[in-house]
Amino acid sequence: MFILREAMFKSTRLQTGIRRRTVLNMPLLPNLDLKNDPSELTELVQTYNQEVMEAACKLICDWAQKILKRSFDTVVEIARFLVQEHIVNPRCSQA
């Protein structure tokens, strides 16, 4: 009987210890309030737009390289190549 009571006491103590360890504190989050400085928001949007444009141009250059079997560094180089090789009509408004 004494052994059973001692085992139950140890079991309860272990379960209590496990429960206490599972409590986690919430991490602190950065302040995302941009209401104080609208120029900060404008700068953030401009940086985002620039990064998106750079990624899009890289994607287009990679695609053109696979299709046209030639290396391109910029979208402008692709456009010149298309016009010079008469793939695009040089008289169209976009050329």
C-alpha positions in Angstrom: 0.0 0.0 0.0 2.8 2.4 0.9 4.6 1.6 -2.4 1.4 2.3 -4.4 0.9 5.7 -2.6 4.5 6.6 -3.3 4.2 5.8 -7.0 1.0 7.9 -7.3 2.8 10.8 -5.6 5.7 10.6 -8.0 3.4 10.3 -11.0 1.4 13.4 -9.9 4.6 15.3 -9.4 5.9 14.4 -12.8 2.6 15.3 -14.5 2.6 18.7 -12.7 6.2 19.3 -13.8 5.3 18.6 -17.4 2.3 21.0 -17.3 4.4 23.8 -15.9 7.0 23.4 -18.7 4.4 23.7 -21.5 3.5 27.3 -20.6 5.1 29.5 -23.2 5.4 33.3 -23.2 4.4 35.2 -26.3 7.3 36.6 -28.2 7.5 40.4 -28.6 6.6 41.5 -32.1 8.0 44.5 -34.0 6.0 47.6 -34.2 4.4 47.8 -37.6 2.7 51.1 -37.1 3.6 53.4 -40.0 1.0 56.1 -39.2 3.6 58.4 -37.7 5.8 58.7 -40.8 4.1 58.4 -44.2 7.4 58.8 -46.0 8.5 55.5 -44.4 5.5 53.7 -46.0 6.2 55.3 -49.4 9.8 54.2 -49.2 8.7 50.7 -48.3 6.3 50.5 -51.2 9.0 51.8 -53.6 11.5 49.3 -52.4 8.9 46.5 -52.8 8.0 47.7 -56.4 11.7 47.8 -57.4 12.3 44.3 -56.1 9.3 43.0 -57.9 10.4 44.6 -61.2 13.9 43.3 -60.9 12.6 39.8 -60.2 10.2 40.0 -63.2 12.9 41.2 -65.5 15.2 38.3 -64.4 12.4 35.9 -65.0 11.7 37.3 -68.5 15.5 37.2 -69.4 15.7 33.5 -68.2 12.6 32.6 -70.2 13.9 34.4 -73.4 17.3 32.7 -73.0 15.6 29.2 -73.0 13.3 30.1 -75.9 15.7 32.0 -78.1 18.9 30.1 -77.2 20.8 33.3 -76.4 21.8 35.1 -73.2 20.2 38.4 -72.3 21.0 40.7 -69.4 18.1 43.1 -69.7 14.6 43.2 -71.1 15.8 46.0 -73.4 18.3 43.6 -74.9 15.5 41.2 -75.6 13.4 43.9 -77.3 16.3 45.0 -79.5 17.0 41.4 -80.5 13.4 40.8 -81.4 13.3 43.9 -83.6 16.7 43.3 -85.2 15.8 39.7 -86.1 12.4 40.8 -87.4 10.6 38.6 -84.9 8.6 41.8 -84.1 7.6 44.3 -86.7 9.8 47.3 -86.3 6.9 49.6 -87.4 4.7 48.6 -84.5 4.2 51.2 -81.8 5.9 49.2 -79.1 9.0 48.7 -81.2 
